[in-house]
Amino acid sequence: MVAAMATLALATPARGQEKIRVLAIGQVFPAECPLPHWFPTDPLFELTLIPTDVDTISGFTGDEARRYVRQYFPRTREDVGKYEFFMYPDGNLRPLTNVQVSYLTDVILTGGRSGFTTMGGGLYSPEGNIWYTWLGTTLAELLPVNMDPTMKRPNSQFSIKVTRDDPPVLSMFEPLGIERVVGYHFTTLFEKLGSTVWAIVKPVSFYKTDTPWLVSIDQGKGNFWAIADDIDHGWWWYMQHPLIYNNPYSFDVLVNIILYARGRDLPKDIEIVHKAREEFRNFKDRRIALLSILEFVEKFGGHMGKIDKMLEELDGVRDEAEDEYLAQNFEAAFDLLKKAEDMNTEARVEAMKLQDQALFYVYLTEWLAVTGTLLVSGSVLYALMIRRAMFREVVLTRGR
């Protein structure tokens, strides 16, 4: 668990956009949250996770949460300000000190940073397990919605209706069917005066139909965002509701929110960007599979020189794709990643050849052992069962 909480980062980009540093506090273990699955394969982001809440993991105590906070929370206000985007998925604030909460508030108000929280989990009403950890805090004052005790979370499926077309944070996904995606669990939200509603909930029931789904508000030099559901639920991720999950663009939606919140340019062609992100993720999976084969071959003394060179070239192409991606040349990045896929296939074929060579003597030894055993047992069987007919039966003679 501790290893999973370390900063998930890739190499500093050589050119193009700077990385966006994201700090996520709350329910962030990989078994309960998509963030550690999404961000590490995207070259644009650097993610740090601080777990303070769990749903399904047993044995997680308040003392353990405070230990994670001590280990991973930035030490000073200046260190907190090095992050640009703060996420609170089921963001239990109880393990944080008042000073730490004040840092998180100040970097938004005076440092121009951005916050994002989920309202569909434990923050949905006073009945939720994290409601009172936010109530009365300076962070709660930054929320784009009021912490109204009448907020409810009906157990209802829903879809969304995009209400703001420009800028196209969400509207670029309308032709891709974003309004047909089905989610589960949402909270009735009461937006504050001056906030912006980007989309509303359309429940599959009789319940209120105009509650905001995504809402934002400018606070001081920064901004704060909130969604009516939770990112571990069906609209965003498959884990909690695998039967209804049907949104391949969930991470792309989140990235658009982050880009706009941070004043970055939104992508012009979201489909090619989506494909590039998928290829970065596939590259990682294919590389892990290739390394597992090489590790197996190395244990049997296989010569790795040629494969090591191929891996070096493969990583070089991946680095070029990163640079193109960060420079927003997404089509070029996608083409390079497809080239890397072909190179990976070639390297895997070579690795399988090495595996066969390395295992040849293993197979030969096994064959000789089996054959030897067969010959010995056959000889014994022949001597005992076949040739026994040549022996005369022992008879007794009468004594005189």
Secondary structure, 3 states (H helix, E strand, C coil): CCHHHCCECCCCCCCCCCCEEEEEEECCCCCCCCHHHHHHHCCCEEEEEEECCCCCCCCCCHHHHHHHHHHHCCCCHHHHCCCCEEEECCCCCCCCCHHHHHHHHHHHHCCCCEEEEECCCCCCCCCCCCHHHHCCCHHHHHCCECCCCCCCCCCCEEEEEECCCCCCCCHHHHHHCHHHCCEECCCCCCECCCCEEEEEEEECCCCCCCCEEEEEEEECCEEEEEECCCCCCCCCCCCCCCCCCCCCCHHHHHHHHHHHHCCCCCCCCHHHHHHHHHHHHHHHHHHHHHHHHHHHHHHCCCCCHHHHHHHHHHHHHHHHHHHHHHCCCHHHHHHHHHHHHHHHHHHHHHHHHHHHHHHHHHHHHHHHHHHHHHHHHHHHHHHHHHHHHHCCCCCCCCCC
